[in-house]
Amino acid sequence: MKEKIKRLYKPFILIFLISFLIINWNDISFLFNYRVIYAKLSDLFEKSKPQAIEATNNNYFEKENSIEIPKIGIEAPIVFAEEGEDDFKDALKRGVLLHPESVLPGEQGTTIILGHSAPPGWPKINYDWVFSDLNTLERRDEFHVYFNHRQFSYKVRKKFFLKRGEEVPSSDLTNSKSMVILLSCWPPGKDQERIAIQAELII
Protein backbone atom coordinates (compact mmCIF):
# COMPACT_ATOMS: atom_id res chain seq x y z
CA MET A 1 0.00 0.00 0.00
CA LYS A 2 2.82 2.42 0.88
CA GLU A 3 4.53 1.68 -2.42
CA LYS A 4 1.30 2.43 -4.29
CA ILE A 5 1.03 5.78 -2.53
CA LYS A 6 4.64 6.54 -3.39
CA ARG A 7 4.02 5.73 -7.05
CA LEU A 8 0.97 8.04 -7.14
CA TYR A 9 2.70 10.84 -5.27
CA LYS A 10 4.76 12.23 -8.19
CA PRO A 11 1.90 12.24 -10.76
CA PHE A 12 -0.35 13.93 -8.17
CA ILE A 13 2.22 16.69 -7.55
CA LEU A 14 2.68 17.17 -11.31
CA ILE A 15 -1.08 17.42 -11.96
CA PHE A 16 -1.44 19.82 -9.03
CA LEU A 17 1.32 22.11 -10.36
CA ILE A 18 -0.09 22.12 -13.91
CA SER A 19 -3.59 22.87 -12.59
CA PHE A 20 -2.23 25.67 -10.42
CA LEU A 21 -0.46 27.27 -13.41
CA ILE A 22 -3.55 27.05 -15.63
CA ILE A 23 -5.93 28.47 -13.02
CA ASN A 24 -3.61 31.33 -11.99
CA TRP A 25 -2.02 32.04 -15.39
CA ASN A 26 -3.41 35.60 -15.68
CA ASP A 27 -1.86 36.53 -12.33
CA ILE A 28 1.54 34.88 -12.79
CA SER A 29 2.19 35.08 -16.54
CA PHE A 30 4.43 38.13 -16.00
CA LEU A 31 6.94 35.74 -14.36
CA PHE A 32 7.63 34.31 -17.81
CA ASN A 33 8.31 37.71 -19.40
CA TYR A 34 12.11 37.97 -19.37
CA ARG A 35 12.08 41.77 -19.63
CA VAL A 36 9.97 42.14 -16.50
CA ILE A 37 12.21 39.71 -14.59
CA TYR A 38 15.32 41.54 -15.80
CA ALA A 39 13.88 44.90 -14.72
CA LYS A 40 12.95 43.57 -11.28
CA LEU A 41 16.41 42.02 -10.78
CA SER A 42 18.09 45.22 -11.95
CA ASP A 43 15.95 47.20 -9.53
CA LEU A 44 16.90 44.80 -6.73
CA PHE A 45 20.62 45.15 -7.41
CA GLU A 46 20.30 48.92 -7.69
CA LYS A 47 18.66 49.04 -4.26
CA SER A 48 21.47 46.91 -2.78
CA LYS A 49 23.95 49.74 -3.49
CA PRO A 50 23.93 52.51 -0.82
CA GLN A 51 24.34 55.29 -3.40
CA ALA A 52 21.46 53.91 -5.51
CA ILE A 53 19.13 53.77 -2.49
CA GLU A 54 19.96 57.34 -1.58
CA ALA A 55 19.41 58.49 -5.16
CA THR A 56 16.01 56.83 -5.55
CA ASN A 57 14.50 57.40 -2.10
CA ASN A 58 12.49 60.36 -3.40
CA ASN A 59 11.17 58.35 -6.33
CA TYR A 60 9.95 55.18 -4.60
CA PHE A 61 6.21 54.50 -4.54
CA GLU A 62 4.16 51.73 -2.96
CA LYS A 63 1.89 51.64 -6.02
CA GLU A 64 1.52 48.60 -8.23
CA ASN A 65 2.30 48.90 -11.95
CA SER A 66 -0.32 51.36 -13.21
CA ILE A 67 -1.06 54.44 -15.29
CA GLU A 68 -2.68 57.70 -14.13
CA ILE A 69 -4.04 60.29 -16.57
CA PRO A 70 -5.39 63.13 -14.39
CA LYS A 71 -7.00 65.12 -17.22
CA ILE A 72 -9.41 62.30 -18.10
CA GLY A 73 -9.66 60.78 -14.61
CA ILE A 74 -7.99 57.47 -15.45
CA GLU A 75 -6.18 55.20 -13.03
CA ALA A 76 -5.70 51.65 -14.28
CA PRO A 77 -3.35 48.73 -13.66
CA ILE A 78 -0.71 47.87 -16.26
CA VAL A 79 -0.93 44.19 -17.17
CA PHE A 80 1.13 41.78 -19.26
CA ALA A 81 0.23 39.08 -21.76
CA GLU A 82 1.91 36.58 -23.98
CA GLU A 83 1.84 37.29 -27.71
CA GLY A 84 -1.41 36.36 -29.42
CA GLU A 85 -4.78 38.03 -29.99
CA ASP A 86 -6.70 35.92 -27.47
CA ASP A 87 -4.18 36.64 -24.73
CA PHE A 88 -4.36 40.37 -25.51
CA LYS A 89 -8.15 40.33 -25.20
CA ASP A 90 -8.02 38.52 -21.87
CA ALA A 91 -5.34 40.85 -20.50
CA LEU A 92 -7.24 43.99 -21.55
CA LYS A 93 -10.13 42.98 -19.31
CA ARG A 94 -7.80 43.54 -16.33
CA GLY A 95 -6.36 46.94 -17.24
CA VAL A 96 -4.13 48.48 -19.91
CA LEU A 97 -1.65 46.24 -21.68
CA LEU A 98 2.07 46.78 -21.99
CA HIS A 99 2.80 45.55 -25.50
CA PRO A 100 5.23 42.60 -25.20
CA GLU A 101 7.48 43.86 -28.02
CA SER A 102 7.98 47.36 -26.62
CA VAL A 103 10.49 48.56 -24.05
CA LEU A 104 9.65 48.85 -20.38
CA PRO A 105 8.62 52.26 -18.95
CA GLY A 106 11.58 54.51 -18.23
CA GLU A 107 13.91 52.72 -20.64
CA GLN A 108 15.30 54.29 -23.80
CA GLY A 109 13.00 53.52 -26.69
CA THR A 110 9.23 53.48 -27.12
CA THR A 111 6.81 51.88 -24.69
CA ILE A 112 3.44 51.01 -26.25
CA ILE A 113 0.43 50.76 -23.94
CA LEU A 114 -2.87 49.42 -25.30
CA GLY A 115 -6.32 50.05 -23.85
CA HIS A 116 -9.95 49.51 -24.84
CA SER A 117 -12.37 52.31 -25.66
CA ALA A 118 -16.17 52.30 -25.50
CA PRO A 119 -19.09 54.52 -26.65
CA PRO A 120 -20.52 57.16 -24.27
CA GLY A 121 -22.60 55.67 -21.46
CA TRP A 122 -20.86 52.28 -21.61
CA PRO A 123 -20.78 50.61 -18.14
CA LYS A 124 -17.38 50.79 -16.46
CA ILE A 125 -16.63 47.07 -16.29
CA ASN A 126 -13.60 45.05 -17.38
CA TYR A 127 -11.72 48.24 -18.37
CA ASP A 128 -13.59 48.28 -21.71
CA TRP A 129 -13.82 52.09 -21.37
CA VAL A 130 -10.37 52.99 -20.05
CA PHE A 131 -9.03 54.86 -23.14
CA SER A 132 -12.37 56.21 -24.40
CA ASP A 133 -11.34 59.85 -23.83
CA LEU A 134 -7.81 59.79 -25.27
CA ASN A 135 -8.90 62.25 -27.95
CA THR A 136 -9.28 65.01 -25.33
CA LEU A 137 -5.57 64.87 -24.50
CA GLU A 138 -3.61 67.76 -25.98
CA ARG A 139 0.02 68.77 -26.41
CA ARG A 140 1.75 69.38 -23.04
CA ASP A 141 -0.83 67.42 -21.01
CA GLU A 142 0.92 65.18 -18.48
CA PHE A 143 0.31 61.68 -17.16
CA HIS A 144 2.18 59.25 -14.94
CA VAL A 145 3.26 55.64 -15.25
CA TYR A 146 4.15 53.68 -12.11
CA PHE A 147 6.43 50.74 -12.81
CA ASN A 148 8.57 48.68 -10.42
CA HIS A 149 7.68 51.19 -7.65
CA ARG A 150 8.99 54.17 -9.59
CA GLN A 151 7.07 57.06 -11.06
CA PHE A 152 7.68 58.13 -14.65
CA SER A 153 6.00 61.34 -15.79
CA TYR A 154 5.31 61.96 -19.47
CA LYS A 155 4.26 65.02 -21.45
CA VAL A 156 2.08 64.65 -24.55
CA ARG A 157 3.91 65.62 -27.75
CA LYS A 158 1.37 64.75 -30.42
CA LYS A 159 -1.75 62.83 -31.41
CA PHE A 160 -2.18 60.85 -34.62
CA PHE A 161 -4.43 58.23 -36.18
CA LEU A 162 -3.62 54.90 -37.83
CA LYS A 163 -5.63 52.75 -40.20
CA ARG A 164 -6.73 49.37 -38.88
CA GLY A 165 -3.76 47.00 -39.08
CA GLU A 166 -1.30 49.84 -39.77
CA GLU A 167 1.87 49.79 -37.69
CA VAL A 168 3.21 52.78 -35.79
CA PRO A 169 5.48 54.67 -38.25
CA SER A 170 9.18 54.21 -37.60
CA SER A 171 9.53 58.00 -37.39
CA ASP A 172 7.44 57.90 -34.20
CA LEU A 173 9.67 55.27 -32.59
CA THR A 174 12.96 56.11 -30.90
CA ASN A 175 16.01 54.46 -29.41
CA SER A 176 17.57 57.61 -27.97
CA LYS A 177 14.71 58.97 -25.84
CA SER A 178 12.14 57.41 -23.51
CA MET A 179 8.72 57.68 -25.12
CA VAL A 180 5.23 56.24 -24.56
CA ILE A 181 2.50 55.69 -27.13
CA LEU A 182 -1.03 55.15 -25.79
CA LEU A 183 -3.05 53.23 -28.37
CA SER A 184 -6.78 52.49 -28.65
CA CYS A 185 -9.60 51.92 -31.15
CA TRP A 186 -11.17 54.91 -32.86
CA PRO A 187 -13.96 56.00 -32.79
CA PRO A 188 -14.51 54.75 -29.22
CA GLY A 189 -16.00 51.28 -29.23
CA LYS A 190 -15.48 50.78 -32.98
CA ASP A 191 -12.64 49.01 -34.76
CA GLN A 192 -12.25 51.34 -37.74
CA GLU A 193 -9.01 53.16 -36.90
CA ARG A 194 -6.52 53.57 -34.06
CA ILE A 195 -5.88 56.70 -32.03
CA ALA A 196 -2.33 57.17 -30.78
CA ILE A 197 -1.05 59.59 -28.15
CA GLN A 198 2.72 60.04 -28.15
CA ALA A 199 4.40 61.40 -25.01
CA GLU A 200 7.99 61.94 -23.88
CA LEU A 201 9.50 61.21 -20.47
CA ILE A 202 10.09 64.39 -18.48
CA ILE A 203 10.97 62.90 -15.04
N, C-alpha and C positions, 0 to 999 in steps of 0.2 A: 504493500500500500504506500509506504514512504517513497519507494522508487517511482511509483506512478505519479505521485505528487511532484517529485523532483523533475520528472520528464515534462509535466504540464506547466511547470513554473516559468520556464523561459518563453514558450509561446504566449502565455498569459501576459507576461511583462511586455512583450513585443506588441501584442494587440492593444494593450492599454496605452502604450506610448503613441502608436499610430492614431488611435482614437482621440487621444488628447490633442495631438497636432491638428487633426482635421477639425475638431470642434472649436479650437481656440486660434485657428489660423489667422483670422482677421486681426487679432490682438498681438500676435507674436511674429507675423510675417516680416516685420522690420528687422528682426534678428538675422535674416538671410540676405539683407541688403548690405553688401560689403562697404558701400560708401558711408552708410549710417554707422556701422561698427567702427570704421576707420576714424570717423569724426568723433565718436564717443571716446575711443582710446586716446586720440590726440588730445582731447579735452582733459582726460584723466591725467595724462603725462604733463600737460601744461600746468594743471593745478598742483602737481607734486613739486614744482619748482617754486621756491619762495618768491622770486621776482615776478613770476607769472601770476601767482595768487594776489600779490599786492597790486599788480597792474589791472586785474580784472574784477577786483572787489566791487567797484562801482557799477559793474555791468553784469552782475549775477542776479538772475531772477528765478523765483520758485515756480514760474509758469511752465506748463507743458508746451510742447511744440504747437504753435498756433499763429494765427494772423489776426491783427486788429486794424480795421479801417474806420477811424473815428467819423469821417464825413458821412459815411452811409450806415453807421451803426452796426458794423460787422465785427464779430469776434467768433472765430471758428477754429477747431483743431486742424492741424496739418497731419495728414495720414499718408501712408505708403502703400504701394501695391506692386505686385509682380507685373511684368509686361503682359498685355492681352486685354482685349476690350471688356470681357466679362469681369475681370479683376478690377478694371478701372471703374466700372459701374458700381460694383459692390463697395469699393473704397469711397466713392463719392457720396454714398449714403451716410458716411460717418464724418464728413468734413470736406476740406479742400485737399486736393491731391498734389503732392510733390512729384512731378514727372520723373520717372526712373532714369531717364537719359540726361537730365539736366544736373547742373552742379548744386551743391548744398548751399543754403543761405549763408551769406557772408564770404563765400569763396569767390575768387576771381572767375569770371564767366557769367553765364546767364542761367538763373534759376527760373523754371517755368512752373507755375502753380495753376492747376485747373479747378474750376468750380462750376456747379450747375447754376442755371438761371430759370426763372419761372414767371408766368404772366402776373399782372397785378391781382392781388387778392388770393393768391395761391397760399394754402396753409403752410405754416413753417414747420415742416416735418422732414426728416431725413436729409436736411441741408439741400433740398432741391432748389431753394430760393437764394442761396448764399451770395451769388454774384449777379443778382438781377439788376442791381443799380450801378454797375460798373460805369455805365455811360455818363453818369453825373460827375465822375472824377475828372478833374481838370489839371492842367500843367501847374506844378508846384504844390499840389495837394500831397500830404504825407500819410504814410501808414507804417505799421510796425510788424516785423516778423520775429517771433520768439522761437529760438532753435537751440537745443542743447543748453538751456538755461541762460542764453544770452539774447539781448535785444538788438535787432538790426533795424534801423530806421531808413526808409526809402522815400524819395521825392519823385512824383510823377513827372516824366519828361514828355511823353506823347501818347496819343491814342490812335489806333489804326484798326482796320477791319480786314479779315481774310476770307476768301471763299472757302466753302466746305471742302475739306481735304487738302487745302493749301498749307504748306509748311511756313513757319516763321521765316521771313527773308534773312539771308545771311548777314545783311547790313545791319539788322537789329540784334544780332548776337555779338558777343564780345568775349575776348580772352584776357583783356587788360584791365577791365573794370569789373565791379560787382553789380550786376543788374538783376531785376526781377521782371518777368512778364506774367501778368494775371490774364488768364484766358477763359472765355466762356462762350456759350452759344448766343447768337444774335439773329433776330430780336429775341428778347427773353422768352424762354419756353419753346422756341422753335429752332430747328436745326438747319437753317438756311445759310448763315454765315458764322464767323467767329469775331468777337470783339476782343481786342488785346490792349492792355494797359502796360506800358513800359515805364519802369522807374529805376532810379539809380541810388545806390547806397550812399547815405550821407553821414551815418554814424556807425 
